[in-house]
């Protein structure tokens, strides 16, 4: 008998590696409180954190495509807050970027977010309050949101990983200095303690030999760009930044995961008892840090056939007419006065729009990185194609953001199909807070 959706989700719950899960409320909004809490992140006891519902990562919000998100944020912090639904397209009034799309939610106040969920995918929810986001997220305010497709892929396990890093002192307390100038101009705030789902890495899990695993991972660190490599398993990427793609094996079984990026992959466990499938982060000096160690254990499953792709998103255009696009270059640099865009210090979200277009206009953005550090540029509310460096083609997947190495240029293209004021910024949060932020208008 084929598995029912209820049975599938019941099985999924056992493989979420202790992430708390909350679904839609039967009536009225789902209440989420931003408040202080404690978490056993490192080896030195509990750490004082800020979290949604007092935990980090916050509860997994899980819906099915076609449902409605209805969440009321209650701010129990001493800092302003908001919820930005990272990776979701459209619905500008619900994008949660303060002060661009809403005022920040003051301490003691609340704000209700309502938006339809027409597209499945892996998203995250986090604050976006200009100048305050690095501290809010660096102290733990972040979580995952999943919108399941009506018919799930045929897999044995659905595994969720929130990747993060923490900067803790010898007593296990979060170090301050969230506005350090050298980090704002450099690589950003990078913590020495790597964490998976709020606990020190690596996460460990046992699966049956040959079991098929759907792995959904998100990098919710403030600044660390993670180069992840799969060892002992052959991974196939099925979705990037919430948008499905034709399943493909990444080059050298490695993927670059910038802050805010999400990847969905499928792999089969090794056939031999005791063999391991690992996800490791490679450092520039060749160092290796394990993030996930999955071990084949127990009754052996029958080996499955081909890995299937998710259905493509019919709401996205099969082609973007680049010849008719609005072309905008952002020349980005950093100097004694901070970050500049096209030679001028940005006024971020309170300045004039970087550009304005009519709804339906194709847009080509050129990110010209004149600085000495990588950037992770992100445009809100839209999905983009990364253009090839040497020809007129584009990569066969959609992105929310793109990594621009130091001294390099990258181009993206999208159709401005969602009205409103949309943020463009660096997802390395210390860069954004130091001025590497702007916005564009779609009329």
Residue pairs with C-beta under 8 A, 6 or more apart in sequence:
3 11
5 152
8 152
9 148
11 156
11 157
11 158
12 157
12 158
13 21
15 157
15 158
15 159
15 205
16 60
16 158
16 159
16 160
17 159
17 160
17 161
17 196
17 197
17 203
17 205
18 197
18 199
19 57
19 59
19 60
19 144
19 160
19 162
19 197
19 198
20 53
20 55
20 58
20 59
20 60
21 59
21 60
21 62
22 30
22 59
22 60
22 61
22 62
23 61
23 62
23 63
24 30
24 63
24 67
24 68
24 69
24 70
25 70
28 70
29 70
29 71
29 72
29 112
29 114
30 61
30 70
30 71
30 72
31 71
31 72
31 74
32 52
32 53
32 58
32 59
32 71
32 72
32 73
32 74
32 83
33 52
33 53
33 54
33 73
33 74
33 75
33 76
34 50
34 51
34 52
34 73
34 74
34 75
34 76
34 77
34 81
34 127
34 141
35 50
35 51
35 53
35 54
35 76
35 77
36 48
36 49
36 50
36 51
36 54
36 76
36 77
37 48
37 49
37 50
37 51
37 53
37 54
37 55
37 56
37 140
38 46
38 47
38 48
38 49
39 46
39 47
39 49
39 51
39 55
39 56
39 140
39 198
40 46
40 47
40 199
41 47
41 49
41 56
41 166
41 168
41 172
41 193
41 195
41 198
41 199
41 200
42 166
42 168
42 172
42 193
42 200
43 172
43 200
44 168
44 170
44 171
44 172
45 172
46 172
47 166
47 168
47 172
47 173
47 174
48 173
48 174
49 56
49 139
49 140
49 174
50 56
50 77
50 136
50 139
50 140
50 141
51 57
51 58
51 140
51 141
52 58
52 59
52 125
52 141
52 142
52 143
53 59
55 198
56 140
56 141
56 142
56 198
57 140
57 142
57 143
57 144
57 162
57 164
57 197
57 198
57 220
58 125
58 141
58 142
58 143
59 143
60 143
60 144
60 145
60 146
60 160
61 69
61 71
61 125
61 143
61 144
61 145
61 146
62 145
62 146
62 148
63 69
63 117
63 145
63 146
63 147
63 148
64 117
64 147
64 148
64 150
65 117
65 118
65 119
65 120
65 147
65 148
65 149
65 150
66 116
66 117
66 118
66 150
67 117
67 147
68 114
68 115
68 116
68 117
69 85
69 113
69 114
69 115
69 116
69 117
69 145
70 112
70 113
70 114
71 83
71 112
71 113
71 114
72 110
72 111
72 112
72 113
73 81
73 82
73 83
73 105
73 110
73 111
73 112
73 113
74 110
75 81
75 105
75 106
75 107
75 108
75 109
75 110
76 107
76 108
77 107
77 136
78 107
79 107
79 129
79 132
79 135
79 136
80 98
80 104
80 105
80 106
80 107
80 129
80 132
81 104
81 105
81 127
81 129
81 136
81 141
82 96
82 97
82 98
82 102
82 104
82 105
82 111
82 127
82 128
82 129
83 96
83 111
83 113
83 125
83 126
83 127
84 95
84 96
84 97
84 125
84 126
84 127
84 128
85 94
85 95
85 96
85 113
85 115
85 123
85 125
85 145
86 123
86 124
86 125
86 126
86 260
86 400
87 121
87 122
87 123
87 124
87 241
87 242
87 260
87 262
87 400
88 95
88 115
88 119
88 123
88 242
88 381
89 119
89 315
89 381
89 382
89 383
89 418
90 381
90 417
90 418
91 115
91 116
91 381
91 418
92 101
92 381
92 418
92 419
92 420
92 421
92 422
93 101
93 102
93 420
94 101
94 113
94 114
94 115
95 101
95 128
95 380
95 381
95 420
95 422
95 423
96 102
96 113
96 127
96 128
97 128
97 130
97 349
97 380
97 423
98 104
98 105
98 128
98 129
98 130
99 130
99 349
99 350
100 130
100 349
100 421
100 423
100 439
101 420
101 421
102 111
104 129
104 132
105 111
117 147
118 315
119 147
119 242
119 313
119 315
120 147
120 148
120 149
120 310
121 146
121 147
121 239
121 242
121 243
121 244
121 262
122 144
122 145
122 146
122 216
122 218
122 239
122 242
122 262
122 264
123 144
123 145
123 146
123 147
123 242
123 262
124 142
124 143
124 144
124 145
124 218
124 220
124 260
124 262
125 142
125 143
125 144
125 145
126 133
126 136
126 137
126 141
126 142
126 143
126 220
127 133
127 136
127 137
127 141
128 423
129 136
130 348
130 349
130 432
130 433
130 437
131 433
132 433
133 429
133 432
133 433
134 178
134 179
134 189
134 222
134 429
134 430
134 433
135 178
137 220
137 222
137 429
138 167
138 174
138 178
138 189
138 222
138 429
139 174
140 198
142 162
142 164
142 220
143 162
144 160
144 162
144 216
144 218
146 160
146 216
149 310
149 311
152 158
153 214
153 238
153 266
153 308
153 310
154 212
154 304
154 308
155 212
155 213
155 214
155 266
156 207
156 208
156 211
156 212
156 213
156 301
157 207
157 211
157 212
157 213
157 214
158 214
158 216
159 205
159 213
159 214
159 215
159 216
160 197
160 216
160 217
161 196
161 197
161 203
161 215
161 216
161 217
161 218
161 279
161 291
161 292
162 196
162 197
162 198
162 217
162 218
162 220
163 194
163 195
163 196
163 217
163 218
163 219
163 220
163 221
163 226
163 257
163 291
164 194
164 195
164 196
164 198
164 219
164 220
164 221
165 190
165 191
165 192
165 193
165 194
165 195
165 221
165 222
165 224
166 174
166 191
166 192
166 193
166 195
167 174
167 175
167 189
167 190
167 191
167 192
167 193
168 174
168 175
168 191
168 192
168 193
169 175
177 183
177 189
178 189
178 430
179 433
180 189
180 430
181 434
183 189
183 223
183 430
184 338
184 430
184 431
184 433
184 434
185 334
185 338
185 339
185 373
185 434
186 373
187 223
187 373
187 374
187 428
188 222
188 223
188 224
188 428
188 429
188 430
188 431
189 222
189 223
189 429
189 430
190 221
190 222
190 223
190 224
191 221
191 224
193 200
194 200
194 201
194 281
194 289
194 291
195 201
196 202
196 203
196 291
196 292
197 203
201 289
201 290
201 291
202 278
202 290
202 291
202 292
202 293
203 291
203 292
203 293
204 292
204 293
204 294
204 295
205 292
205 293
205 294
205 295
206 294
206 295
206 296
206 297
206 298
207 213
207 269
207 294
207 295
207 296
207 297
208 269
208 296
208 297
208 298
208 299
208 300
208 301
209 269
209 270
209 271
209 272
209 273
209 275
209 296
209 297
209 298
209 300
209 301
210 268
210 269
210 271
210 296
210 300
210 301
210 302
210 303
210 304
211 268
211 269
211 296
211 301
212 266
212 267
212 268
212 269
212 304
212 307
213 266
213 267
213 268
213 269
213 277
213 294
214 238
214 264
214 265
214 266
215 235
215 264
215 265
215 266
215 267
215 279
215 292
216 262
216 263
216 264
217 228
217 257
217 262
217 263
217 264
217 265
217 279
218 260
218 261
218 262
219 226
219 257
219 258
219 259
219 260
219 261
219 262
220 259
220 260
221 259
222 259
222 428
222 429
222 430
223 259
223 428
223 429
223 430
223 431
224 259
225 256
225 257
225 258
225 259
225 374
225 376
225 403
226 256
226 257
226 258
226 281
227 254
227 255
227 256
227 257
227 281
227 282
228 254
228 255
228 256
228 257
228 279
228 280
228 281
228 282
228 291
229 252
229 253
229 254
229 279
229 280
229 281
229 282
230 253
230 254
230 265
230 267
230 277
230 278
230 279
231 253
231 276
231 277
231 278
231 279
231 280
232 270
232 275
232 276
232 277
232 278
233 267
233 268
233 269
233 270
233 277
233 278
233 294
234 249
234 253
234 267
234 268
235 249
235 250
235 253
235 265
235 266
235 267
236 247
236 248
236 249
236 265
236 266
236 267
236 307
237 245
237 247
237 248
237 249
237 250
237 255
237 263
237 264
237 265
237 397
238 244
238 245
238 247
238 264
238 265
238 266
238 307
238 309
238 310
239 245
239 262
239 263
239 264
239 310
240 261
240 262
240 263
240 264
240 397
240 398
240 399
241 261
241 262
241 383
241 398
241 399
241 400
241 401
242 262
242 383
242 400
243 313
243 316
243 383
243 397
243 398
244 309
244 310
244 311
244 312
244 313
245 309
245 312
245 396
245 397
245 398
246 309
246 396
247 266
247 307
247 308
247 309
248 396
254 282
255 263
255 265
256 403
257 263
258 376
258 401
258 403
258 427
259 376
259 427
259 428
259 429
260 376
260 378
260 400
260 401
260 427
261 376
261 400
261 401
261 427
264 310
266 307
267 277
268 303
268 304
269 277
269 294
269 296
270 276
270 277
270 296
271 296
271 300
271 303
272 296
273 296
273 297
273 300
274 295
274 296
274 297
275 295
275 296
276 293
276 294
276 295
276 296
277 292
277 293
277 294
277 296
278 290
278 292
278 293
278 294
279 290
279 291
279 292
280 288
280 289
280 290
280 291
281 288
281 289
281 291
282 288
283 289
313 383
313 398
316 383
316 398
317 415
320 362
320 385
320 394
320 413
320 414
320 415
321 362
322 362
322 364
322 387
322 392
322 413
324 362
325 361
325 362
325 363
325 364
325 413
326 355
326 357
326 361
326 362
326 363
326 364
326 416
327 363
327 364
327 366
328 354
328 355
328 363
328 364
328 365
328 366
328 440
329 342
329 365
329 366
329 368
330 341
330 342
330 354
330 365
330 366
330 367
330 368
330 377
330 424
330 438
331 341
331 342
331 343
331 368
331 370
332 339
332 340
332 341
332 367
332 368
332 369
332 370
332 371
332 375
332 404
332 436
333 339
333 340
333 370
333 371
334 340
334 371
334 373
334 436
337 345
338 345
338 434
338 435
339 345
339 346
339 431
339 434
339 435
339 436
340 346
340 435
341 354
341 436
341 438
345 435
346 435
346 436
346 437
346 438
348 425
348 435
348 437
348 438
349 423
349 437
349 438
349 439
351 438
353 421
353 438
353 439
353 440
353 441
354 424
354 438
354 439
354 440
355 363
355 440
355 441
356 440
356 441
356 442
356 443
357 363
357 416
357 440
357 441
357 442
357 443
358 416
358 442
358 443
359 416
359 417
359 418
359 419
359 442
359 443
360 415
360 416
360 417
361 415
361 416
361 442
362 413
362 414
362 415
362 416
363 413
363 414
363 415
363 416
363 440
364 387
364 411
364 412
364 413
365 379
365 384
365 411
365 412
365 413
365 414
365 424
366 409
366 410
366 411
367 375
367 377
367 402
367 404
367 409
367 410
367 411
367 412
368 409
369 375
369 404
369 405
369 406
369 407
369 408
369 409
369 410
370 407
371 406
371 407
372 406
372 407
373 406
374 403
374 404
374 405
374 406
374 428
375 403
375 404
375 426
375 428
375 431
375 436
376 401
376 402
376 403
376 404
376 426
376 427
376 428
377 401
377 402
377 404
377 410
377 424
377 425
377 426
377 427
378 400
378 401
378 423
378 424
378 425
378 426
378 427
379 400
379 401
379 412
379 414
379 422
379 423
379 424
379 440
380 422
380 423
380 424
381 418
381 420
381 422
382 414
382 415
382 416
382 417
382 418
382 422
383 398
383 399
383 400
383 414
384 398
384 399
384 400
384 402
384 412
384 413
384 414
385 394
385 395
385 398
385 399
385 412
385 413
385 414
386 394
386 395
386 397
386 399
386 402
386 410
386 411
386 412
387 393
387 394
387 395
387 410
387 411
387 412
387 413
388 394
388 395
389 409
389 410
394 413
399 412
401 427
402 410
402 412
403 410
404 410
416 440
416 442
417 442
418 442
419 442
419 443
420 441
420 442
421 439
421 440
421 441
422 439
422 440
422 441
422 442
423 437
423 438
423 439
424 437
424 438
424 439
424 440
425 431
425 432
425 436
425 437
425 438
426 432
426 436
426 437
